[in-house]
Amino acid sequence: MEMDANTLSEAVTRLKRAHGQLGGVIAMIEDGEDCERVLTQLAAVSRAVGRAGFKIVATGMRQCQLARERGEEEPMSEEQLEKLFLALS
């Protein structure tokens, strides 16, 4: 399945935000910040990355649905999409 940056702009935005958050987490560790604060921020990064992944899978599902409606070959099988979805859990 080809990935279109315009279609996935929300996922890209989430990943850019997570990228910045991760840099903050690294700085917190290097500065000796409190463990609880570091882990709270790390959990936020993890959620942001996970949400971006689910957004990408959802986009793939929509592309498959549109292809099906047009009578075209779907870019991915249902099994492939399920495998990707489960990889995020």
N, C-alpha and C positions, 0 to 999 in steps of 0.2 A: 504494500500500500504506500503510495507516494504521500509525503507529508507536505502540506501547503502552509506556509508561515501565516498567511492571512486567516485561513480557517482555524489555525491553532494559536492565534494571537493571545488568547486568554491563558493557554498553557505556557506560552513563552513568557508572558508577564509574570506568572506565578514562579517560573523557574528563575527568572532574573531576580525576583524578590528573595527567593530562597538562597540564591548565590550570594547576595549581600548579607543575608542573615548568617550564612555559614562563615563568611569572613569575620563577622562579629563574634561568633562562637569561638573561632580559632584565636582571635585577639583576647577574648575573655580567659581562655585557658592559658595563653602565654602570659597574661597579666596576673595569673593566680586567683582569679575570681572564685567566689563561692560555688561549690559543686552543685547545689540546688538551682542556682540561677543559670549555670551553664547547661544543665540538663533540661531546664524549662525551655531555654532558647533552642537547644538541639531538637527537642520534641516539636517545636514550631517549624523548624526547617524540614523535619521528616514529614510532617503533615502537608506542608506546601508542596514538597516533591511528590508525595503520594497523590494529592489532588490533581496535580499536573498530569500524572500518569493516567488517572481515571478519565481526565478530560480528553486525552489522546485516544484512549480506547473508545470512549463515547463517540468521538469524531469518526473513528473507523466504523463503528456500528451504523452511524448515519450514512456514511458513504456506501456501505453495503446495502442498506435499505433503499437508497436512491437508485443504485444500480439495478437492484431487483425490480423496482417499480418501472424502470425504463426497459426492462427485459435484457439487460446487459449482464455480462459475467461479473460476479462480485469480486472485489479486489482481495478479499480474504474469506476463508471458510469460517463457519460458525465455530468450529473446533479451534482454529487458530486464534480467533478473538477470545474465546474462553480461556485458552492457555495464557494469553497475554494478560487478561483480566486477573486470573489467579496468581500470576507472577507478581502482581502488585500487593497481594495480601500477605 
